[in-house]
Amino acid sequence: MNKITIWHNPRCTKSREGVAIVEESKVEHEIIKYLDDKPSVKELKAVLKMLGFKSAREWMRTKEAIYKELNLKDETDEEKLLEAMAEHPKLIERPVIIKGDKAIIGRPSSIVADFLK
């Protein structure tokens, strides 16, 4: 089985639940605290593709204050959305669970166990 990578925010309940499910499954995994170890635009593009999303906005936390402060609601340039996510990783919906060339947002956390199979 491929090693699992988790983009994790320890302060988020859903993220902690996702990590717990991965740890209980006993699969080899790596936890990345993406708020501290910010992903690059290149990494975001790769994971966006793995998620199967057409737009970065599908992956954004649109209720975050920074989303409103940066006026991202009206932004149509995908590169600028990704740059905002790289600069302000709080905008990234979490947890992100990556296995091979596929990824999911672990919400609800019940989908994580199925993804690991």
C-alpha positions as a printed Julia matrix, in Angstrom:
117×3 Matrix{Float64}:
   0.0    0.0     0.0
   1.13   3.53   -0.71
   2.23   5.68    2.18
  -0.53   8.04    3.28
   0.12  11.76    3.63
  -2.17  13.89    5.76
  -2.28  17.68    5.59
  -3.34  18.32    9.17
  -4.37  21.2    11.37
  -4.17  19.97   15.0
  -6.65  22.65   16.12
  -9.39  21.26   13.85
 -11.67  18.54   15.21
 -12.34  17.01   11.76
  -8.63  16.98   11.02
  -7.88  15.22   14.32
 -10.61  12.68   13.55
  -9.07  12.0    10.13
  -5.63  11.49   11.64
  -7.07   9.13   14.26
  -8.69   6.98   11.56
  -5.42   6.78    9.62
  -3.46   5.92   12.76
  -6.01   3.23   13.75
  -5.67   1.66   10.31
  -1.97   1.05   11.03
  -0.93   2.2     7.54
   2.37   3.96    7.06
   1.7    7.68    7.08
   3.22  11.11    7.28
   1.54  14.08    8.93
   2.22  17.52    7.5
   1.14  20.46    9.61
   0.42  22.59    6.57
  -0.1   25.8     8.54
   3.54  25.6     9.66
   4.97  23.92    6.55
   3.14  25.93    3.9
   2.6   24.14    0.58
   3.9   25.8    -2.57
   1.65  26.75   -5.48
   3.18  23.79   -7.36
   2.22  21.4    -4.53
  -1.27  22.88   -4.36
  -1.73  22.37   -8.12
  -0.66  18.74   -7.84
  -3.04  18.02   -4.95
  -5.86  19.95   -6.63
  -5.52  17.56   -9.57
  -5.48  14.55   -7.19
  -8.67  15.83   -5.56
 -10.33  16.01   -8.97
 -11.42  19.61   -8.45
 -11.79  21.94  -11.42
 -11.16  25.09   -9.39
  -9.1   25.96   -6.33
 -12.23  27.59   -4.93
 -13.76  24.11   -4.41
 -10.94  23.49   -1.93
 -11.11  26.83   -0.14
 -12.55  27.7     3.23
 -14.72  30.54    1.98
 -16.0   31.48    5.44
 -12.54  32.39    6.74
 -12.0   36.09    7.49
  -8.92  36.17    5.24
 -11.08  35.03    2.29
 -13.21  38.13    2.72
 -10.25  40.41    3.51
  -8.51  39.39    0.28
 -11.78  39.81   -1.67
 -11.38  36.33   -3.15
 -15.09  35.97   -3.84
 -14.69  37.98   -7.03
 -11.3   36.54   -8.04
 -11.47  34.51  -11.26
  -7.74  33.94  -11.82
  -6.93  30.4   -10.65
  -3.26  31.26  -10.19
  -4.16  34.08   -7.79
  -6.46  31.78   -5.82
  -3.65  29.24   -5.48
  -1.17  31.96   -4.53
  -3.58  33.12   -1.8
  -3.86  29.54   -0.51
  -0.06  29.16   -0.48
   0.38  32.46    1.34
  -2.56  31.89    3.71
  -2.89  28.12    4.2
  -5.77  28.71    6.61
  -7.81  28.93    3.38
  -7.2   25.22    2.67
 -10.06  22.88    3.57
  -8.81  20.05    5.74
  -7.82  17.4     6.41
  -6.37  16.4     3.06
  -5.63  12.69    2.84
  -3.32  11.67   -0.02
  -2.75   8.12   -1.21
  -0.72   7.61   -4.38
  -2.18   9.88   -7.06
  -5.55  10.34   -5.34
  -6.62  12.66   -2.54
  -9.74  13.46   -0.56
 -10.9   16.06    1.9
 -11.64  13.99    5.0
 -15.07  15.53    5.63
 -17.07  13.85    6.89
 -14.4   11.8     8.62
 -16.38   8.61    7.86
 -15.08   8.66    4.25
 -11.45   8.34    5.35
 -11.63   4.62    6.23
 -13.14   3.77    2.82
 -10.46   5.83    1.06
  -7.71   3.89    2.84
  -8.97   0.51    1.53
